[in-house]
Each structure stands twice: as structure tokens, then as C-alpha cells.
Amino acid sequence: MRALGLAALLALPAAADELDLRWKAELYSDLRVEVDEDVPFERSESGASAEVTGRYGNNLLGKFQLELVFTERGTASTFDELNDRQAIDPFRFESDALFVTFLDAGLDGFDISLGRKQLIWGSADKFHPTSNLNALDVEDALAFGDTVATEMIHLRYQPYFVLGDEDEPWLEEFFVEAVLAPFFKPAQLPGSAKLAFVDVDQQIRLAPTDTVAGMARKQKAYLESGATNEYTVSVHRPELTLENAGVGVRTGWKLLGVDMSVSWFRGFDEVPRAEDVRVTGDTSEIFTEVNLTFPRMDVLGIDAATSLDFLDGLGLWAEVAVVFHDDLYVTIDGREFAGNTNGEAFKNGPEREHEAGQFVKATVGMDYTPAEWLYLNVQYLHGFVDEFGAKNLDDYLVAGMDFIMAHDTIRLRLFSIVNFQDTSWVLFPQLIAKPFSGGEFSLGAFLFGSQFYGDDETKFGSPVAGASTVFAKARILF
């Protein structure tokens, strides 16, 4: 019905002074290979996207975005699937926006939006601990910061008033907004993330309790003796009830040139955690069932951003999220595992993984253009996007620069992330060429590694992070 409503909006009788249609489109291709001695193809993807925004008069606004993606990685593995075009030549549709907005709905500055939307809160660059209404899409490391659009009701009130001199006000741009997102959506994870739950080395590294680590070490010993381990990983999402809907409220303003906001969110963390693990079988054939759930949380967010004119527009931002949660438990059931002999059979749990309380995630950063040919961006993170709980938060430096050449037709970009605790790192160099208006071609690499520890023991060196890749991308913007 929303799609029909938007179509009707865009098809209203043409009136040059009332109907305003704007559109943009993109075609792109993306080819990647893994940095491996066999140089396997990691991704081959081509796609097209279109976005249309329609405004009718002063009070109606609609937006529609759709993307078609061909993945080129067929799944045909049986003869019957050779008759299935989707198995041979797979594709998918994605949409980041499909909503309608009623502007000045009965009150100047009061807007009501309904539909599929992406709503990012916070002032940082890419890393937003205060923004939780949309789940992250981290399936593609090169598109970090993307989110999954969700259905929501969004109310926003921004009355016009200025305190102080109108030319140099000390308070302005005040607003209040509230959001109801009825349907919980988890983060879209890369395939490598599953290794956190099915690889015993990663289970040991990430074990939330000594019991989990002990069971993983026991299984590893049997695997090294020739045993097999078959995993079943199940995900249990919150029930679709009003009580489990995501709710957020936020207010903001500009005070003495500093944009500020305070927010509150109630919902669930988008990254699952293991709550129940059951191990059966014997010392030669092991079966492990892992049940994943999403912890409920409340998030108090505070953020601020400004630019310093006396330092040529140096940008500064800070974003802090205080996350409140209940006790979180994990249950390990190994009573039916034949390897538990001599009184070792146990059912531990529920064993408390996180004590009820709160923890803080934060992003502080700056960007600066000291010369026409150089752009700098530096951020400090306390807690990465997939980390939850006070004892699990690491510290990171995210830093990058653009060297801008040939009237911005060529950019040499270098970004990196370093984990302070284990010294693992991500390196993201690329060369971007824009030889024609609207056209862009880039060559680069996305590399994971570790310097002082074994790769399997670190955040970005472990296989959970994914494989290092080299890529070539091209796109045309209309």
C-alpha cells in the first residue's frame, strides 16, 4: 500500500509550481580476490540503483530507493538446480527508503513520516554508538557504516526560534523527535562471523566464561585426535510484540555554534550472543548446538559536533553511549557428551556472563583540510560495533588521509584501524580516479593483520574478521 501511495503521489497532475520530482541513479561493478596463494575470487558483483524523491505542494513528501544486485556466485549443486535461473545467476533486490512524510502536519515544523527508512543519530563519522534504530550492514567491509532500512513511525518537531542576535544567535535549531520501529532487525553479518561460534580456537579466544573455554578446549583435544564436530547454530529473535518494538526519543539544538543532542533508545543489541550451548556425541563424533539471542538494552546517548573557523574549519565531534542491560547468562550443557567421564558430566548454568549494569561506548574525532590537496580524519573508539559488555570493550584508533591531485580527478586514500589491546590492524589503501564527470574507478586493498600476536588470537587477525582482499570497482552516477 505504501508503494501504491507513493506512486499516486508521483503521478499527481503536473503543476509546475507544485510538483517537484528529483531523481538519481547509479551503475556499478565490484570485483575482488583474496590475498592468498591461490588468489580465489571473493566477490564479483554488478548492480544498479535508483532513488526518486517527490514533493507535492508544501505538505507532502515521498521517497523511494531500490537497488538490483547480481552476485555472480551461483549456488547450483544438483542437476535439478541447473533448471533454476536464480541458482545459476543469482540476484537480489535491496531498498534503503520507501516512506511518505506529512510536512507541517497541523503545526508549523511538525513532520510525520511512515515507512521504510534509515535514521542515523549521532555526529561521528561512520562509528555511531548512539544510533541503534537501524541495524548495521557489515556484510561488506568496504561499505562500512551502511545500515539496514526498517519500518518506522518518525515524528519530528522543529519550531523556528532563535535566541540572541539573528545574525549571531547563541541558541538555534532546536528539535524534538520520537521513533517507533515495530520490527526488530539483526545486523547483516559477513559469512566469516559464524566462525566465532563454530571454530574452537575462536571459542577459546572469545569465551565469555571459564566454563565455555573449558568445554572448547576439551573439544579441541578430541578434534586433534581425529574427531569430527558438527555444529548447528540457531538464532532466536525477539517476539513481534509491542513490548519488543524499538523506541527512541531525541532532542537537539545548536548552542554557541556547537550542534548537540541527547537521545534515549530502548530495544535490543543487533549482534547476537550465545546463550545456550549443548554438546552431545562421543570422543570421535561431536555434535554442538548453539542458540543465539539478542540482549535487551537501553541506551542513553550524548553527542556534539562543531567546526573551528579560526583553524580553517577544523571539525570536531564526540559521541558517547551509556548502555544499560540486565544480567546476561550462558548455559553449557555437556551431560550427554560421552567424553565427560569420571564425574565430569555437567550442566553449568545459567552462568552469569555479564552482571546487570552499564558500560560506555564512545567515539571522539576530528577532520581537517590543512591544504587543498590534503584531507585528514582521525577518531578514537572505545568499543567496536560488535562488542558488548564492560569487560569486552577494546580501544581503537581510526585514521586516514586523502591526497587530492589533478583538480580532484585523482585521490590517493589511506585509512587504517589499530586495536590498542592486541595491536591487530586493518589497512585500507585505494587509488580513486574520476576521469569523467559522474564516473569513478578505484583500485585498492582491504587488509587484516597482526604484528605481535598470533593471528588467531587477535581482533583483526583472526578468521572471524574475514579475508584480506584486493579489489577493482567502477561506478557511474546520474
N, C-alpha and C positions, 0 to 999 in steps of 0.2 A: 504493500500500500504506500509506503514511503516513496518507493521508486516511481509509482504512478503519480504521486503527488508532486514530485519534483519535475517529472515530465510535463505535467499540466502547467506547472509554474513557468517552465521554459517555453511552453507553447502558447502562452497568453498572447492576445492580439498585439501586433507590433505597434509600439508607440515610442517614437524615438526619444521622447523626453521622459519615459517611464521605465522601459525595459532595458536593462544593461546586462549583456552576456559577455563573459570573459572566459577564455579557454587557454590551455597549454597542453603540450604533448611531448612525449619523449620516446625515442627508439634507442635500444642499447644492446650490446653484446659483451659477454664476460667469459673469458677463457682462463683456467687456472690449472697448474700442475703442481704436484707436491715436490718438495725438496727432498728427494730420495734417489738412491742409486738407480732405481728402475724408472724414475720420472713418470709416475702414473698420473693420469688426468684426475683432478679433484673436482672440477666443475666445468661445464660448458652450458652456458645459459644465454638465451636471447629473449628480449621482451619489448613490450610496447605499453605505454600508459597514457591516459588522457584524463584531464581534470577540467570540469566546467563549473563556473560559479555564475549564478543568475540572481539578479536583484531586480525586483519589480516595485516601482514606486519607492516610498520611504520606509516601508514596514515589512517587506518580505525578502528573505534571502535564502537561497538554496545552494548546496554544493555537492558535487558528485565526482568521485575519483575511482578509476578502475584500471587494473594492470593485468596484462596477459603475459605469462611466463612459460616459455618452452625450456625444459630442463635437459633434454637430450640424453638423459640417462634412463634407458628403458629397463623395465622390470620383467620382461618376458623370460620365463624359465621353463615353461612347459609348451608342448606343441599346441595345445588349445589357445594359449595366450598369443600365439602368432596370428590369431584372428582378431586380436584386441588392439585397436589403434592406440588406446591410452597406455597399454603395456609396452608397445613398441616405440611410440613417440609421445611421451607424457607431457602434459601441460597443466597449468593451474591458473585460477583467477584470484586476485587479491584486491581488496578495496580499503583505502585509508580514510574515506569520507563518504557519507551519504546521509545528509541531515538537512533539516529545514530550521530556519530561525525567524522568529517574530520579533522585529525591532521596535523599540519604544512601545511595548505591549501594555497600553493603558497608563503608562507613566514614562516620562522622558528619561532615557538612559536605562530602562529596564528591558532586557532581552531574554527570550525563552528559546532554547534550542532543543530539538528532539531528533534522535537518530544516531547513526554510526559516526564516531568522532575520535580524534586524537587530541587530548588535552594535556599539555606538558606544563607542570608547575615548577617553579624554581628559576634561578638566574645563572646557573653554572653552564659550562659547555659540555654537552653530552652526558655528564655524570650528575644525575639529579636524585639525590636521596630523598627529597621531599615529594617527588612526583610518583604516585602509586596508582592512579586511576586507570592507566593503560599499562598492560604488561609489556615487558621488553621483548623485542625480537632480536635475539642474539645468535640466531642460526647462522648468519653471515657475519664473520668477524670484520669484514671490510665495511659493513654498513652499521657499525656500532652506533647505538643511540636511537635506532629505529624502534618503533613500538607497534603493538597490535591494536588496531582500532576496536572500539567496543561501543555497544549501545548505551546511551545515557540520556538523562534529562539534565540540562545545564541551565541554571538561572544565573543571570549576572545583572547587577545594578551599579551603574556608574553615573552618579549625578554630577552635573557640572558645577563646580565651585572652586574658587581659588582664594587662598588666604595670603595676605601680603600684597605687594605691588603686582599688578597683572604682568608687567614686563619682567619682573624678577620675583616671582612668588616663592614663599618658603614652604608652602604645602599645596599640593595639587594632585590630580589623577587618582583620587580616592575611588575604590570599588569594593564591592562585596559579591561573592559568588558561592553557589551551592550546587552540588552534583550528586545525582543518584545513578549508579551503574548497577543495574539489576543482576547482570550475569557475570560471574567470576570467570576470568580467562587466565590460564597459566602462561608463563613466559614460553616463547618458542625457542627451544634449546638446540644446539648442534648435536649431531649424532654421537660425537665423542663424549658428551656429558654422561652418557649411560655407563661409561667405564667407572665412574665414581661409585657405582653400586654393584658392578659385576666383575671388577678386576680386584683380586685380593690385595695386591700391592697398594692400590689406591684406597681400598677399605682400611688398610692398616694406617696409611698416611692421614686419612680423613676421619678416622674413628672418633665418634663423639664421647665414647666411654671406654674404660679398660676392658669391659666385657665384650664389646664389639671387636676391639683389637685382638683380644684373646681368641675369639672364635675365628677371625680371619687368619690369624697365624696358624691355628690348628688346620684349617682347610688348606693353607698354602703348603704345609708339610706333607699332607696327603697328595696334593697335586704334584709336588716334586717327586713323589714316589710312583707316579703314573696314574693317579686317579683322575676322573673327569668330574666336572661340575656344571650342572645345567641350571641356568638362572631363569626365574620368572619374575618380572618386575611389573607390579600393578600400581596404578595411580588412582587415588580416591579424591575426587574433587568435592568441595563443599556442596551441600544440597542447595537446590534452587529455591530458596525461601527468602522472604523479605529480610529476615534477620541476618542472612549471609550476604546481602547486597553490599556493594561498596558505596560508602558515603563520604563525601568530602566537603569541607567549607573552607573558604579562604577570603582574607581581606588584605588589601594592599594600598599603597599610596607612594607619592614622591615627596620626600622631606629634605629640603635644602639640597636638592639635586641628586639625592640618593633614592633609588627605587627599592622599596621594602615590601615584604608581605609576610603574613603569618597564616598558617594553614593547619587543618586537622583532618586526618583520614582514618577511617575505620574499615577494615577489610581483612585480606589475607596476603601473606607474602607470596609472590608469584613463582618462586623457585621451590620445588618440593624437597622434602627431607624424608629419610627412612624412619618410620615409626614402629613397624613390626618386621622382624626377620625370623623366618622359620627354616631350620636346616634338618633335612632327613636324608636317608640313604645309609651307605656304609663307607668304609675306608677306600673303596675302589670306585664307587659311583655316588656322587653327592648331588643332592637337589636342594636349591636355595630359593625360597620365596621371599621377595622383598615388597613390602607395601609402603608406598609413598603418600604423604599427606602434605597439606599446606597450612602452616601455622597462622592462627589469627593474630592480628596485631592492630595497635593504634599508633598513629604517627603524628607527633607534633613537629611542624616544620617552620623554620625561620630562614629567610634569605634576604640578601641585599646586594645591590649592584650599582656601580657608578662609573663615570669616566672623569679623569682629571685633565681639564683643559690646559692647565699650566704645565702639564707634562705631555703635551701634544696628543691628548686623547687616550692616555693610558687607561685601560679598562680593568676594573677590579670587581670581584664577586666573592660571595661567601654563602654557603648553603648548609644548614645544619638540620638533621632529623633526629629526634628523640623517639626511639621505637619502644613501645610498651608491649609486653606479652605475658601470658600465663606460664605456669610450669609446663615444660615440654619433656615428654618421656619417650623412651625407646624400649621395646620389648624384644628380647632374644630368646627364642625357643629352640633348644637343641636336644630336647628329651628323647626324640625319636631318631636321633643320629647314632648309628651303631658305633661310631668312634668314641663316643662318650662312655667309657667303662671305668671300673674301679671307683664308683661313686661320683664320677664327673658329670653324669647326666644332670641337666639343669634347665630351669626356665627362669631366667633373670628378667625381672620386670614386673611392673613397669619400673625401669631405672631412669632416674631424672637426668636428662641431658642438659637442660637449661633451667635454672631456677627463675621463678617469676620475678620480673623486674623490668629494667630498661637498659638500653645501650644507645650509643650515639654514633651515627654515621655523618660524615661531613666532607664537603668539597670547598676548597679555597683556591682561587686562581686569579690570573691576570693575563691580559693580552696587550700587545704593544706593537706599533709600527714605527720604529725609530727612523726608517728611511723608506723611500718609495719602493725599494727593491727587497725589503726585508720585513717579514711578519713573524712575531714571537708569541707563543702561547704556553703557559706553564700552570699546572694545577697540582695541588696536594690532595690526596684522598685518604680518608680514614674509613676503611671498609669498602670492599669491591662489591659490584652489583649482586654477586651470588653468595655473599657472606651474610650470615645471620647469627646473632648472639654475641655477647660481650667477649667471650673467650676465643671467638673465631675471626675477629676483625684484624686485618693486616693494614699496613700503611704503604702508600704508593706515590710515586712521582710520575706525572704525565707531562711530557714536554715535547714541543715541536716547533718547527720553523718552516716558513716558505721563503725561498729565494725567487723573486719575481723578475723575469727577464723579458726582453724584446717586447716592451709595451704590453706586458701581461699576456703574451701569447705562449709563453713557456714558464712553467713553475717547477722548481725542484723542491719537493716536500720531504721532510724527515720528521717523523714522530716516533716516540718511544714511551714505554711504560716500564717502570722498575719497581719491584717489590722490595721494600726495605728489609723485611724479615729474612727472606731466603735468597735475595739477590737475583731471582729469576727475572726475565725481561721479555718484552715484546719490542720488535723493531719493525717500523713501517715506512720504508722509503718508497717514493714514487716520482716519476717524471711525467708531468701533465702538459700536453701540448694542445693549444687552441688555434690551429692554423686558419680556420674559417669561422665566421660568426655563427654561433649556435652549435658548432662541432667541437668535440673534445676526444682526445685519445690519451691513454695513460698506460705506462709500464711500471711495474713495481713488485714488491715482495712483502709478505707478512710473515715474520719470522719469530718463532718461540725459542727460548733457550735459558740456560742456567750456567753460572760461572763457577761457583764454589761448591755446589752440592750436586749429588746425582740427579739427573733429570727427573726421575720418577718421584723424587722427594720434594719437588718444588711446585709452586703455583702454575707458572707458565712453561715449565719444562716437562711436566707430566703429560701423558697422552690424553688426559681429560680436557686439556686446553685445546687440542686439535693439532693438525699437522701444519708445518711451515709450508707456505705456498709462494709461487711466483705467478703473476697474473698480467694479462693484457685486457684492457677494457676500452670500449669506444661507445660514444653516445651522440645523438643529435637532439637538440632541443628546439621545439617550435613555439 
